[in-house]
Amino acid sequence: MENTILNLWNSGKPVLNCWMSSSSPFCAEVLAESGYDSITVDLQHGLNDYKDALS
C-alpha cells in the first residue's frame, strides 16, 4: 500500500489534515471525500472513545 503522506513530505509538498471530533459516520464519509490527505480522529479531548471510532 502506498504511503501518500510520506510521499508528499518526501517531495516537499504540504499535507492537508483534518481534525475530526465527531463520532458520526456521516461526517467521516463527507470528510473522506473532501480532498484531505489525512483525517485525525480525536479520541482524547471529547466524548468519543475507540468504540465510537469503530462505529
LUMFIVEX-693685 format. One record per residue: x, y, z of N, C-alpha, C in turn; residue in three letters. Coordinates in steps of 0.2 Angstrom, whole numbers, padded with zeros to 4 digits, always signed. Each point is the difference from the previous one (the first is absolute). Layout:
residues N
XYZXYZXYZALA;...
This chain:
residues 55
+0004-0006+0000-0004+0006+0000+0004+0006+0000MET;-0001+0005-0004+0004+0006-0001-0002+0005+0006GLU;+0006+0003+0003-0001+0004+0005+0000+0007-0003ASN;-0006+0003-0001-0001+0006-0003+0003+0006+0004THR;-0001+0000+0006+0003+0006+0004+0007+0000+0000ILE;+0003-0006+0001+0008+0000+0000+0002+0002-0007LEU;-0003-0002-0005+0002+0002-0007+0000+0008-0001ASN;-0006+0003+0003+0000+0007-0001+0005+0003+0004LEU;+0001-0002+0006+0006+0003+0004+0006-0001-0003TRP;+0002-0005-0003+0006-0002-0003+0001+0005-0006ASN;-0005+0002-0003+0000+0004-0006+0000+0007+0001SER;-0001+0002+0007+0000+0007+0002-0006+0003+0000GLY;-0006-0004-0002-0006+0003+0000-0004+0000+0006LYS;-0005+0005+0002-0003+0000+0006-0005-0006+0000PRO;-0002-0002+0006-0005-0005+0002-0006+0004+0003VAL;-0006-0001-0003-0006+0003+0003-0004-0005+0004LEU;+0000+0001+0007-0003-0004+0005-0006+0003+0003ASN;-0005-0004+0001-0006+0002+0004-0001-0003+0006CYS;-0002+0004+0005+0000-0002+0007-0008-0002+0001TRP;-0002-0006+0002-0007-0002+0000-0001-0002+0008MET;-0005+0004+0003-0002-0002+0007-0007-0003+0000SER;-0003-0001-0006-0007-0003+0000+0001-0007-0001SER;-0005-0004+0003+0000-0007-0001-0005-0002-0005SER;-0002+0005-0004-0005-0002-0005+0003-0003-0006SER;-0003-0006-0002+0002-0003-0007-0001+0005-0006PRO;-0005+0004+0001-0002+0004-0006+0006+0005-0001PHE;+0002+0003+0006+0005+0005+0000+0007-0003-0003CYS;+0001-0006+0002+0006-0003-0002+0000-0001-0008ALA;-0006-0002-0002+0000-0001-0008+0000+0006-0003GLU;-0003+0006+0002+0001+0006-0003+0007+0003+0000VAL;+0003-0001+0006+0007+0002+0000+0005-0004-0005LEU;-0002-0007+0000+0004-0004-0004+0000+0002-0008ALA;-0005+0003-0002-0001+0002-0007+0001+0008-0001GLU;+0003+0003+0005+0001+0007+0000+0007+0002-0002SER;+0004-0005-0002+0007+0002-0003+0005+0001+0006GLY;-0001-0002+0006+0006+0000+0005+0004-0006-0002TYR;+0007+0001+0002+0005-0005-0001-0001-0005+0006ASP;-0002+0002+0006-0001-0004+0006-0005+0003+0004SER;-0003-0004+0005-0005+0002+0005+0002-0003+0006ILE;+0001+0004+0005+0001-0002+0007-0006+0000+0004THR;-0002-0006+0003-0006-0001+0004+0002+0001+0007VAL;-0003+0005+0003+0002+0002+0007-0003-0004+0005ASP;+0003-0005+0003-0002-0004+0005+0002+0002+0007LEU;+0003+0006+0001+0002+0002+0007-0003+0006+0003GLN;-0002+0005-0004-0003+0006+0002-0007+0001+0000HIS;-0004-0005-0001-0007+0000-0001-0004-0006+0004GLY;-0006-0001-0002-0004-0005+0002+0001-0007-0003LEU;+0004+0000-0006+0001-0006-0004+0005-0004+0003ASN;+0000-0007-0001+0005-0005+0002+0001-0004-0006ASP;+0004-0005+0001+0002-0005-0006-0006-0003-0002TYR;-0005-0002+0004-0006-0004-0002-0004+0005-0005LYS;+0000+0006+0002-0004+0005-0005+0003+0001-0006ASP;+0007+0000+0000+0004+0000-0007-0002-0005-0004ALA;-0001-0006+0002-0001-0006-0004-0007-0001-0003LEU;-0005+0004+0003-0007+0000-0002-0001+0004-0006SER;
